Amino acid sequence: MKEMQQRVDQLEKEKIALSMSKAPLENRFREKEEAWQKESTRLYQDIDALTQASKEADERYRDLEVKYEAKDEEAKQLRFAVLKATSSANSSQPVDNSAWSRQLQNDRDVAELREKLRYAEEEIDSIRLAKASVESELHGTKIELDALVRNFEELQREYDDIAESTSENKEAEIKLEILTTTHIATSAQLNAVREDLAVTKARSDAVMEAKVAEHRSEVEKLKFDISVLKTRAGKVADNDTSLVETDVEDDAVLRARIEERDRKIAELESQVLKGEQTRRQMHNRIQELRGNVRVFVRTRPFLPGDEQTSDSSIEVGPDGESMSIFDSRSGSPHDFTFDKVFAPSAGQDQVFSEVSDFVQSALDGYNVCLFSYGQTGSGKTHTMQGSGNGAMRGIIPRAVEQILDQARASRAQKWEFKMSASFLEIYNEDLKDLLVSMKQGASSGKAPTKLSIKRSKEGDSYVDGLTEVVIETEDAAAGMSQLDALMAVAARARSVASTKMNSQSSRSHSVFMLHLRGYNRDNGATMQGTLNLCDLAGSERLDRSGAATDAKRLRETQAINKSLSCLGDVFTALAQRSSHVPYRNSKLTYLLQDCLSGDGKAMMFVNLSPTTASSGESLCSLRFATRVNSVELGKAKKHISYSRQKN
């Protein structure tokens, strides 16, 4: 209790420190980003204007060159004509008037051609001057453009520095969000533990008072019996010394009797406890042999966002298997019994300790499926994934850690294990690979490959095109680091949205798949097991979630409720031992067909909200869980084979 309170205080301090450091970083980044955007916009405009001016100058320069070449060609032709006319004039002799007339005409033509030549030379000179001016202007434009480019590069470097600071700030925000989630979960669990301790203390005090009253009654009765015996013996008149000795002896006998009775009570309680453990082991064994879908129920503690903070509608029995829920609509309680019922004070470690043997089955060669079911905001994702790397870790990281430890321990029996992980979501009946960005050669601009569920030659189902990330089994620390990385990638890619019932509501079913392959060097045995951990989207009513006002949220809700209804149809068909089970009615049931068809083991985790407003949804979830608990899948099939050893 004290350690949990210290952890809460430490998380609160870290949260305050991160919040204080976040504000100045955001202000500085905002100011720098606005200044950079303004300066960048101005520079882009200047660069565009100068580039346009440069293009226009280049066009004028090319036009002038064309004109210059045309005038130069014309001048050459004029010079040639002048020379030709002069030569003709010098060689011809004036013989008659017609010859003289031709001579005069030639002189006029020569004079006109010389005038045209002068004009052409003057125009050529002006074109040369214009060309030189354009070249000078173009040179100046290039110099100014180079200066702008250098300025832009400096701004780009500054922006990169700001972006790096922003990345650090985002990492701080992510850390703050994780700390906030951990703090909320820890505080909620601490409050639940306090409530349980208060109830336990009240019960203990009542039991103690009853025992004290019983002891006092027995003491009075024994004292009365002693007094009667003394009177009958006629020793009332004896001396005081002998009476005191008799009283002392009687008190010692009384204490011995009380101690003997307490010892017998303790022995009986120990026997009852051992008997209860044996009964549970036998019950689990019978359930496993029958192939029943085991059902665990977990009630989350009250959270700060709940309008109600006390008087839970759910009461967990002391045996850990029974519970009662008060229906606010009918005003009456309803009792249920399941394989295990967790109180709000139950921590993540206590929850996983109950499912660890179930997880171990995947390492033994079984197809195992554990799916978390419940309404939106009941704590399904917290149960499956948790938060942080401490006490609030969920089933997924704890399961992988256990399998890594068991794989390392199995090396002494000559077992070698390989492990890979996949993570997908079913959003609006479409399969989406949450780890596609970790695939080698993946491109952000390329459209993702459409996934499809197929059957292998052996009859096993698999998702074609799904990314498999190899998990290191030799080094457990490296394997857990890889798991943390892929979980972060999947969390960023998953479809979530805010509703009235949950600010981070999952809008899809997510399925974490752990593929296990083992080989024994001594006997040649090969093993294949699969662990499917499903975080189902929350069942919800449109009037409570507010999804009816948003077309996109409405479509998501309809797809979620339809797939959950199909899951219910599958369990109903299995319970009735129907010849046809509608696995193909939804992608969710078709994907989990191997685990629900008697080929594997299945466990359902029902998550409940303690608020009175959610009692209706909680009651529906419990009734559905009761139907599921009665389903018998048959004995699971172990996927292990042996090959003949070479001599």
Residue pairs with C-beta under 8 A, 6 or more apart in sequence:
1 190
1 193
1 194
1 197
4 186
4 189
4 190
4 193
5 190
7 186
7 390
7 391
8 183
8 186
8 187
8 190
11 179
11 182
11 183
11 186
12 183
14 179
15 176
15 179
15 180
15 183
18 172
18 175
18 176
18 179
19 176
21 172
22 169
22 172
22 173
22 176
25 165
25 168
25 169
25 172
26 169
28 165
29 162
29 165
29 166
29 169
32 158
32 162
33 162
36 155
36 158
36 159
36 162
39 155
40 152
40 155
40 159
43 148
43 151
43 152
43 155
46 148
47 145
47 148
47 149
47 152
50 141
50 144
50 145
50 148
51 145
53 141
54 138
54 141
54 142
54 145
57 134
57 137
57 138
57 141
58 138
60 130
60 134
61 131
61 134
61 135
61 138
64 127
64 130
64 131
64 134
65 131
67 127
68 124
68 127
68 128
68 131
71 120
71 123
71 124
71 127
72 124
74 120
75 117
75 120
75 121
75 124
78 113
78 116
78 117
78 120
79 117
81 109
81 113
82 110
82 113
82 114
82 117
85 106
85 109
85 110
85 113
86 110
88 106
89 103
89 106
89 107
89 110
92 99
92 102
92 103
93 99
94 100
94 103
178 387
178 388
179 388
181 387
181 388
181 392
182 387
182 388
182 390
182 392
184 303
184 304
185 382
185 386
185 387
185 392
186 391
186 392
187 304
188 300
188 301
188 302
188 303
188 344
189 301
189 344
189 345
189 347
191 301
191 302
192 301
192 302
192 343
192 344
192 345
193 345
195 344
195 345
196 343
196 344
196 345
215 258
218 258
219 254
222 250
222 254
222 257
226 250
230 236
230 246
235 242
235 243
235 246
276 319
283 339
284 294
284 339
287 294
287 339
288 601
288 636
289 635
290 632
291 598
291 601
291 632
291 633
291 634
291 635
291 636
292 629
292 630
292 631
292 632
292 633
293 571
293 602
293 603
293 604
293 628
293 629
293 631
293 633
294 339
294 358
294 602
294 603
294 604
294 629
295 338
295 339
295 603
295 604
295 606
295 625
295 626
295 628
295 629
296 338
296 339
296 340
296 341
296 342
296 351
296 354
296 355
296 603
296 604
296 605
296 606
297 323
297 336
297 338
297 340
297 341
297 342
297 605
297 606
297 608
297 622
297 625
298 341
298 342
298 346
298 351
298 379
298 383
298 605
298 606
298 607
298 608
299 312
299 314
299 316
299 342
299 343
299 344
299 607
299 608
299 609
299 610
300 344
300 378
300 379
300 382
300 607
300 608
300 609
300 610
301 344
301 345
301 610
302 308
302 309
302 310
302 312
302 344
302 610
302 611
305 503
306 609
306 611
307 611
307 613
308 611
308 612
308 613
311 612
312 344
312 610
312 611
313 325
313 326
313 328
313 610
313 611
313 612
313 614
313 615
313 618
314 323
314 324
314 325
314 326
314 608
314 610
314 618
315 323
315 324
315 325
315 326
316 322
316 323
316 341
316 342
316 343
317 323
317 324
317 341
320 340
320 341
320 342
321 337
321 338
321 339
321 340
321 341
322 335
322 336
322 337
322 341
323 335
323 336
323 337
323 338
323 341
324 333
324 334
324 335
324 336
325 333
325 334
325 336
325 608
325 615
325 618
325 619
325 622
326 332
326 333
326 334
326 612
326 615
327 333
327 334
327 615
327 616
327 619
328 612
328 613
328 615
328 616
329 615
329 616
334 619
334 622
336 622
336 625
336 626
338 606
338 625
338 626
338 629
339 629
340 354
342 350
342 351
342 354
344 610
347 391
348 383
348 386
348 391
348 392
348 393
348 394
348 398
349 391
349 398
351 383
351 395
352 395
352 398
352 399
355 370
355 395
355 603
356 398
356 402
358 368
358 370
358 601
358 603
359 368
359 370
359 395
359 399
359 402
359 403
359 531
360 402
360 406
361 368
361 529
361 601
361 636
362 368
362 403
362 514
362 516
362 529
362 530
362 531
363 403
363 406
363 407
363 410
363 417
363 516
363 518
363 529
364 527
364 529
364 638
365 518
365 527
365 528
365 529
365 638
365 639
365 640
366 529
366 600
366 601
366 636
366 637
366 638
366 639
367 529
367 530
367 532
367 594
367 595
367 599
367 600
367 601
367 636
367 637
367 639
368 529
368 530
368 531
368 532
368 595
368 600
368 601
368 602
368 603
369 532
369 534
369 592
369 595
369 596
369 600
369 601
369 602
369 603
370 395
370 531
370 532
370 533
370 534
370 602
370 603
370 604
370 605
371 532
371 533
371 534
371 535
371 536
371 592
371 602
371 603
371 604
371 605
372 380
372 381
372 383
372 384
372 534
372 535
372 536
372 605
372 607
373 380
373 536
373 539
373 604
373 605
373 606
373 607
373 621
373 624
373 625
374 380
374 536
374 538
374 539
374 606
374 607
374 608
374 609
374 621
375 501
375 538
375 539
375 540
375 607
375 608
375 609
375 614
375 617
375 618
375 621
376 499
376 501
376 502
376 505
376 537
376 538
376 539
376 540
376 545
377 501
377 502
377 505
377 538
377 609
377 614
378 538
378 607
378 608
378 609
378 614
378 618
378 621
379 607
379 609
380 506
380 535
380 536
380 538
380 605
380 607
381 394
381 506
381 535
382 392
382 394
383 394
383 395
383 605
383 607
384 394
384 395
384 396
384 512
384 533
384 534
384 535
384 605
385 394
385 395
385 396
385 397
385 487
385 491
385 535
386 392
386 393
386 394
386 395
386 396
386 397
387 393
387 394
389 397
389 484
395 533
396 483
396 487
396 512
396 533
397 480
397 483
397 484
397 487
399 514
399 531
399 533
400 421
400 471
400 479
400 480
400 483
400 514
401 476
401 480
403 419
403 514
403 516
403 531
404 419
404 471
404 473
404 476
404 479
404 480
405 476
407 415
407 417
407 419
407 473
407 518
408 473
408 476
410 417
410 518
413 520
413 522
414 520
414 521
414 522
415 518
415 519
415 520
416 518
416 519
416 520
416 521
417 473
417 516
417 517
417 518
418 470
418 473
418 516
418 517
418 518
419 470
419 471
419 473
419 479
419 514
419 515
419 516
419 517
420 468
420 469
420 470
420 471
420 514
420 515
421 435
421 468
421 469
421 471
421 483
421 486
421 512
421 513
421 514
421 515
422 433
422 435
422 463
422 466
422 467
422 468
422 469
422 512
422 513
422 515
423 433
423 434
423 435
423 486
423 487
423 490
423 510
423 511
423 512
423 513
424 431
424 432
424 433
424 434
424 451
424 463
424 466
424 510
424 511
424 513
425 431
425 432
425 434
425 493
425 494
425 495
425 508
425 509
425 510
425 511
426 432
426 508
426 509
426 510
426 511
426 563
426 587
426 588
426 591
427 495
427 507
427 508
427 556
427 559
428 508
428 555
428 556
428 559
429 559
429 562
429 563
429 586
429 587
430 587
431 450
431 451
431 452
431 453
431 463
431 466
431 587
432 448
432 451
432 493
432 495
432 508
433 439
433 448
433 449
433 451
433 465
433 466
433 467
434 489
434 490
434 493
434 494
434 510
435 467
435 469
435 486
435 489
435 490
435 493
436 442
436 448
436 449
436 467
436 493
437 444
437 489
437 493
438 467
438 469
438 486
438 489
439 467
449 465
450 465
451 463
451 464
451 465
451 466
452 463
452 464
452 465
453 461
453 462
453 463
453 464
453 587
453 590
453 591
454 461
454 462
454 463
454 464
455 461
455 462
456 462
460 594
461 590
461 591
461 593
461 594
463 591
468 515
469 482
469 486
470 482
471 479
471 482
471 483
471 514
472 478
472 479
472 482
473 479
490 510
490 512
494 506
494 508
494 510
495 506
495 507
495 508
495 556
496 504
496 505
496 506
496 507
497 505
497 507
497 553
497 556
498 504
498 505
499 505
499 540
499 545
499 546
499 547
499 553
500 544
500 545
500 546
501 538
501 540
501 544
501 545
502 538
505 538
505 545
506 535
506 537
506 538
507 537
507 553
507 556
507 560
508 537
508 556
508 560
509 534
509 535
509 536
509 537
509 560
509 563
509 588
510 534
510 535
511 532
511 533
511 534
511 535
511 591
511 592
512 532
512 533
512 534
512 535
513 530
513 531
513 532
514 530
514 531
514 532
514 533
515 528
515 530
516 527
516 528
516 529
516 530
516 531
517 526
517 527
517 528
518 525
518 526
518 527
518 528
518 529
519 525
519 526
519 527
520 526
520 527
523 642
523 645
524 642
524 643
524 644
524 645
525 640
525 641
525 642
525 643
526 640
526 641
526 642
526 643
527 639
527 640
528 639
528 640
529 639
530 594
530 600
532 592
532 595
534 588
534 592
536 564
536 588
537 560
537 563
537 564
538 560
539 560
539 561
539 564
539 617
539 620
539 621
540 547
540 557
540 560
540 561
540 617
541 617
542 548
542 554
542 557
544 617
545 553
545 557
546 553
547 553
547 554
547 556
547 557
548 554
562 586
563 586
563 587
563 588
563 589
566 582
566 585
566 586
566 588
566 589
567 586
567 588
567 589
568 624
568 627
569 582
569 585
570 581
570 582
570 583
570 585
570 589
570 596
571 627
571 628
571 631
572 627
573 580
573 581
573 582
574 581
574 596
574 631
574 632
574 633
575 627
575 630
575 631
581 597
582 589
583 589
583 590
583 593
583 596
583 597
584 590
589 596
592 602
594 600
595 601
595 602
596 602
596 633
597 633
598 633
598 634
598 635
598 636
598 637
599 636
599 637
600 633
600 636
600 637
601 633
601 636
602 633
604 625
604 628
604 629
606 621
606 622
606 625
607 621
608 614
608 618
608 621
608 622
609 617
609 618
